[in-house]
Amino acid sequence: PDVLMIPIGGQVYKNTMNVEEALEAVKLMSPKKVIPCHYNCGFLLSRKLNVANDEMFKNEVEKMGLECIIMKYGDEIFV
């Protein structure tokens, strides 16, 4: 795929992939751009849910020669 949005926040609550599992999927799919999602979702609560280290994920994706885009709340992207 050209763009892959992939969840990375399954470390505590195993309701989605964690960083390591997402990196395996990225290796298999080899997209042009990777956007991590479904992590650090605590902006409406007093604690963060689905905690993940997006900078570590980005570094590992970039080591594969792929672009990783870290989006912040309210950011937009057009594909």
C-alpha positions as CSV (number, residue, x, y, z in Angstrom):
1,P,0.0,0.0,0.0
2,D,1.0,3.6,-0.4
3,V,-0.2,4.6,3.1
4,L,-0.7,2.4,6.1
5,M,-2.5,3.6,9.3
6,I,-1.6,1.0,11.9
7,P,-2.5,0.7,15.6
8,I,0.4,0.6,18.0
9,G,-1.2,0.9,21.5
10,G,-1.9,-2.7,22.5
11,Q,0.7,-2.9,25.2
12,V,-1.5,-2.8,28.3
13,Y,-5.0,-3.6,26.9
14,K,-4.6,-6.3,24.3
15,N,-7.3,-4.9,22.1
16,T,-5.0,-4.0,19.3
17,M,-1.4,-4.5,18.1
18,N,1.5,-3.2,20.2
19,V,4.6,-1.5,18.8
20,E,6.5,-4.8,18.1
21,E,3.5,-6.4,16.4
22,A,2.9,-3.3,14.3
23,L,6.5,-3.3,13.2
24,E,6.2,-6.9,12.0
25,A,3.2,-5.9,10.0
26,V,5.0,-2.9,8.5
27,K,7.8,-5.2,7.4
28,L,5.4,-7.5,5.7
29,M,3.4,-4.8,3.9
30,S,6.3,-2.4,3.1
31,P,4.1,0.7,2.6
32,K,5.5,4.1,1.3
33,K,4.2,5.9,4.4
34,V,3.2,4.7,7.9
35,I,0.9,6.5,10.3
36,P,0.6,5.0,13.8
37,C,-2.8,5.3,15.4
38,H,-4.9,4.1,18.3
39,Y,-2.4,4.9,21.1
40,N,-2.0,7.4,24.0
41,C,-5.7,8.1,23.8
42,G,-6.2,10.0,27.1
43,F,-7.1,13.5,26.0
44,L,-10.7,13.0,27.4
45,L,-9.7,11.1,30.5
46,S,-7.3,11.8,33.4
47,R,-5.1,8.8,32.3
48,K,-3.8,7.7,29.0
49,L,-5.1,4.6,27.4
50,N,-3.3,2.4,24.9
51,V,0.1,3.8,25.8
52,A,2.8,3.5,23.2
53,N,6.2,5.1,22.3
54,D,5.5,6.7,19.0
55,E,9.1,8.1,18.6
56,M,10.6,4.6,19.1
57,F,8.1,3.3,16.5
58,K,9.0,6.1,14.1
59,N,12.7,5.4,14.5
60,E,12.3,1.7,13.8
61,V,10.1,2.4,10.7
62,E,12.7,4.9,9.4
63,K,15.4,2.2,9.8
64,M,13.4,0.2,7.2
65,G,13.8,3.1,4.8
66,L,10.1,4.1,5.1
67,E,8.5,7.4,6.0
68,C,6.6,7.6,9.3
69,I,4.2,10.4,10.1
70,I,3.4,11.1,13.7
71,M,0.1,13.0,13.8
72,K,-1.1,15.1,16.8
73,Y,-4.7,15.6,17.9
74,G,-6.4,17.9,15.3
75,D,-3.8,17.3,12.5
76,E,-5.1,16.5,9.0
77,I,-3.6,14.5,6.2
78,F,-4.9,14.2,2.6
79,V,-4.2,11.1,0.6
